[in-house]
Amino acid sequence: MILFHLLCAYIWSQNRLSLSGRIKAIQDRWKKNVLEAKPILIIGVKPYLADKHIWEPLTQTDAKLGYLGSIDEFNLWVEKYRRIRKIK
């Protein structure tokens, strides 16, 4: 299953998230899809922990993860957040 996700809008000067109801609904759907998916393929992005709405569900899922991208940064993320989960 391939999952696509819309990033949220940041208000950098105020260091907080600006979420419309629509974007929040998309983020909630992303989390639900990630937690139900088996396996997950991540393409062309590196872990960016400030994007909690993207990466926290990926730490919570037991799905196998496939990854195409910056492997060094991904491996650091795996070591810190997914040690007991399956990686492909």
N, C-alpha and C positions, 0 to 999 in steps of 0.2 A: 504494500500500500504506500502510495506517495502522498505526503501531506504538504500542503502549501500554507503559508501563514502570512498575514499582514502585520507589519510592525506597527507599534504604537507611536504616537507623536510625543516628543519630549519638549518640555519648556526648559531649556538649559539654564537660562538666567535665574530661574526659580528653583532649579534642581528638583523638579517633581514631574510626575506623569500627568498629562492631560488626556483623559479618556472620554470619548463620547460613548453613549450607550451601545452604538453599533460596533465600535472597535472592541469594547469589553465583551460583547457577545461573540465576536470572532475569536478573541483570546480564549474565552471559555470553551468554545467549540474545538479549538486547537488542542487544549489540554485534554478534553474528552477523547478526541481522536488519537492522540499520542498514547494515552493510557489503555486504549482498546487495540491499538495496532500491534501486529506481529508479522514481520519484522519492520524496522524503520530504516530508511536510507537518508542520510544527511549529505547534501551536495553543495559544495562551494561556499560554505560559511565556516567561520571558526567560532569556538565558544566565546561568548561575550557575556559575562555573568551579570552585568547590569540589565540585560534583557531577561529578567527572571521569568517573565511570562512565556518565554520560549524554552529556556534551559532547565528550569525546575521540573516541568513535566517529564523531560527526558532523563532526569535523575531518578524519577519516581517509577518509571515504567520497567517492567521485567522483560520487555521485548529485546530481541537481538538488534544491535545497531550496526549498520554499515556506514562507512564514512568515506567521502571523496573531498579532500581539501587539505588544509594545513595540518598534517598528521601529528607533528610535534605538539602543537597546541591542543589538539584533540586528545592525544595521549595523556597530557597533563591533566586535562579535565576528567578523563576517565579515571585516572589514578586517584584523584581527589574525591570525585563524586559518584563513581559507578564501580568501585572495586569489586563488588560481589555480583554485578550484573554481567550478562553475556555481551560480548563484542565480536563482530565478524569483520 
